[in-house]
Amino acid sequence: MKKILLKILGIAAFIYGLLFAVFYFDLDGKFLYYIFEPAMIKHFDNMKREDNTTMPYEMKENVSRE
């Protein structure tokens, strides 16, 4: 029983240390800034989009204003 408890405590301490390192060195923010955001910018800049300037503008008629 003591071995199992020490093993669980060791795993928990390792996870706590890993999460502390992520927080201390701001690794999640660096990941988002240097890896995720450039990938998303590249992805969304290369998307095919409909040209909104070619769409005719028509005003709605008979719009009731209350």
N, C-alpha and C positions, 0 to 999 in steps of 0.2 A: 504494500500500500504506500509505503514511504517513497519507493522508487517512482511510482506513477505520479505521485504528487510533486516530487522534485522535477520530473520530466515536464509536467504541465507548467510548473513555475518557470523552468528554463525557457520553454517555448514562449510563454507570455513575456518574459523579460526580453527575449530576442525581438519579438514583435514590437514591444514598447520602444526599444532602442532604435529599431528601423523607422518607426513612425516619428520619433524624436528627431532623427537625422533628416528626414524629409521636411519636417517643420523648421528645424534650425537653419538648414541651408536653402530653404525655399525651393526645393526641388520640383514641387508641383507647379509653381509659378514659372520657373525656368523652362519646364517641359512645355507648358502652354505657350509661352512667349517665343521660344526658339524652334519648336518642332510642330506643335499642333496648329498655331495660328498661321504660319507660312503655308502649311499644307492646305488649310481651309481657304486661304486667300487664293492660292494657285487653283484650287478646285473650282471655286465660285467665279473667278475671273475668266475661266475658260468655258463657262456654261453658255450654251446657245440661248439667246433671249430674243423675244419679239421686239421689234423696233416700235416703241410707243409714239414716236414722232410722226409715223406714217398713218396712224389711226385718225380718222376724221372726228372732229369734235362736234357733237350735236347737243343742243340744249333741249332739255325736256320741256314739253309744253303741257299746259293744264296742270301745273303743280299747285296744289292748294297750300296757302300759308295761313297757319292759324296762330 
